[in-house]
Amino acid sequence: MPWSRGGKTARDLVKVTVYLSDRRYRDENAAVRAEMLGDHAPALTVVIVGIWDEAWLLEIEAGRHAV
């Protein structure tokens, strides 16, 4: 995983913003998020938007603890 560089893990994530292209993907998004993060629950925002490339189902922005 990209966040594992430098010894970081998913537990270092403090905020996740997901931009979904359609609300019908919310259940799949929640399932994948649960699989990737387990019981770790960073601050979360999910926004339904018109994504620039129609082939994309979602975009994810994540911030991790820097220390």
Long-range contacts (C-beta under 8 A, 24 or more apart in sequence): 1-36, 3-62, 3-64, 8-64, 10-36, 10-37, 10-38, 10-40, 11-40, 12-64, 12-65, 13-37, 13-40, 13-42, 13-62, 13-63, 13-64, 13-65, 14-42, 14-43, 14-63, 14-64, 14-65, 15-42, 15-43, 15-44, 15-45, 15-62, 15-63, 16-42, 16-43, 16-44, 16-45, 16-60, 16-61, 16-62, 16-63, 17-44, 17-45, 17-46, 17-47, 17-60, 17-61, 17-62, 18-44, 18-45, 18-46, 18-47, 18-58, 18-59, 18-60, 18-61, 19-47, 19-48, 19-49, 19-51, 19-58, 19-59, 19-60, 19-61, 20-46, 20-47, 20-48, 20-49, 20-57, 20-58, 21-48, 21-49, 21-50, 21-51, 21-54, 21-56, 21-57, 21-58, 22-48, 22-57, 23-48, 25-57, 25-58, 29-58
